[in-house]
């Protein structure tokens, strides 16, 4: 874990929103089943989960003279591993124009549709009502992680065939901080998931999913609040996340504000969440 971010200005938080995500991608190197490769210009990651979020590249410098070669080699690398869809991100403050022109020439498309959001943890709106028979537990072992994985896949309507790849990756990432997973139970049945990742000085919230039949009861909000409360108890001052269209009004009610767009380029595969 890095030092806690005390600068809660908009520019500092906007950078932290992105930096937390990129540190999460780098954290994949903890898994022996993931491949994470870093050069002075890019970081590249590949996992067995065939989704663009889990296979991608982060530019860490301005586009060098060899940028086209880097892109070509990257595409060849993923093609060899039968990965059709991938994302290409940029460190905060990095000029995107030169990289962007080259990426578009190689079939990538620009996406700025995902809001990056942050909240001052002291200003959280925690007036959330959930069913009286709803509980949340942290994931502490492999059996609980299997349940968490199955619930997330169903909540996000991902193919069941992806469950094994996600379970393998998350089990390799472990059960100790800076990462922690949570499962929500309604009448004893798992219906929701979330994840806490502590990096870049802030509390990152990921993998928030609720089964369709359990939505509209404040469960998604509770799955977001619980890890944030725990982070606040550890001394963290800000929470961040990248929002889906479905989750945006929920996060706004909790006090999150959109501070940036999670702009990136992507190469279309079988699945891509805009």
Secondary structure, DSSP 8 states (H G I E B T S, - for coil): --------SHHHHHHHHHHHHHHHHHHGGGSTTSEEEE-SSEEEEE-SS-SGGGEEEEE-SS--TTHHHHHHHHHHHHHHTT---EEEEE-TT---HHHHHHHHHTT-EEE--SEEEEEEGGG--------TTEEEEE--SHHHHHHHHHHHHHHTT--GGGHHHHHHHHHHH-SSTTEEEEEEEETTEEEEEEEEEEETTEEEEEEEEE-GGG-SSSHHHHHHHHHHHHHHHTT--EEEEEE-HHHHHHHHHHT-EEEEE--EEEE--S----
